Amino acid sequence: MYFKQIKKHQKKEIKPQVQEMLNTPLKSEKRIFEQKDFLKDLISKIENKTIDPYTPKTLLNLEKYEKLSEIEAGRVDIVNRNLCLIVSQIHDLWEQDHKESTIIVDLIESLKITKNNIENELGKVFLI
């Protein structure tokens, strides 16, 4: 049945107006506004060399991190690598035109979710 549905819709043509609408990214000024302060703070920390997305240790709250067990520290290390990747992507996008975008907002939301998942369990182990 699933394959019948696919075949049924494969022959349909998409109108150019609909295709153009689908290709246009959604803009949400409210979402961008909600993350503006976080982005400003993050970029400021990178420019002031407080954090460096290519040096994972700089994202850690070392005082809290050093008190973790070996297993907890390992979990934080894995999350920290992911956070560094996301922070570097945000910074690279910011450097292109110094404007907020929905892509940056999506990355910030992903960063916050990833960070909060582990911090809800282990406490404030990151500086961002």
N, C-alpha and C positions, 0 to 999 in steps of 0.2 A: 504494500500500500504506500509506503514511504517513497519508493522509487516511482510509482505512478504519479504522485504529487510533484516530484521533481521534474519529471518529463513534461507534465502539464504546464508548468511555469517556465520551463526553459525556452519555449518558443515565443514567449511574450517579449515585446519590445518596450523599452523604457523611454518615455518621452524625454526630449532634451531638457525641458524645464525641470522635470523631476530629477534627472541625473545631475543637473547643475546644483539643485537644492541639496541633494545628498552629498555632493562634493564640497559644499561650503561648511567649514567648521562652525560649530555652535559658539556663540559668544555670550558670556554671562558676566556683565559688569559687576553684578553683586558678588559672584564667586571671586573675581579678581580683587575686588575691594576688600573682601574678607581676609585675603592672604597677603595684602600689600605690606602690612607691618612685619609679618614674618619674613617675607622676601627681603625687605629693606635691612632687617637685622642680620639675616643670613649673609647677604652680600657684603655688609659692613664687616662682619667677622672674617670673611674670606679676604677682603682687601686690607684689613688691619693685621692679617696674618695670625689672628687668634685661632682660627681653624684652617686646615689645609685638606681639601678633599683627596689629595694624593698621599697623605700621611694619616692613616686611620687612627693612630694614637691621639691625634689632636682633637678628635671628636668626643673623646672619652672624658668623663668626670673621674680622674684617676683616684681620687680619695675614696670614692664609692666602689670603683672597679676593683681596686686592690683588696677589698674586703670580701669579694665574692669567692665562692668555692670554685674549684677547677672546672666543674661541669657548667656552672653558671657563667663563668668567664668565657668558656668556649662558645656558649650560645651567644653571648654578647659580641664576641669576635666575629661570628658569622653575620649577625645583624649589622655590625659596624661596617663590614665590607660592603654590604648592600647600601647602607646609608651614604657611604663615600661615593659610590657610583651615582646615586640619585643627586647628591649635592654637586658633583662635578657636572652632571647633565644640566642641572639648573643654572650653574655658573656659566657654562658654555653658551646656553641659550640667551642668558642675560647679556653676555659680552657681544653677541651678534648685533643687537640693536637697542639695548638698555630699555626695553619695554616689557611690561607684564603681558603674558599671553595665557590662553587657556591651557596650553601644553605645560607651561611652568606651574600653573595652578594645580593641574593634575599631578605633576611630579611632587609638589609640596604636600598635597593631600596624601599621596602614597608614602612620602617620607614620614609624615606625622602618624599615619596608621602603623607603619612598621615600627617606629620608635616607641609609640605608646603601648603597643602590644607587649613589648618586653619590659618597659618601665612600669607598667601596671603591676607586674609580678616582682620585679627586682629593685624597684626604686629608680631615682634619677641618675642613670649611669651615663647619659650623654649631655654634652654642653649645648646642643642645638635644641 
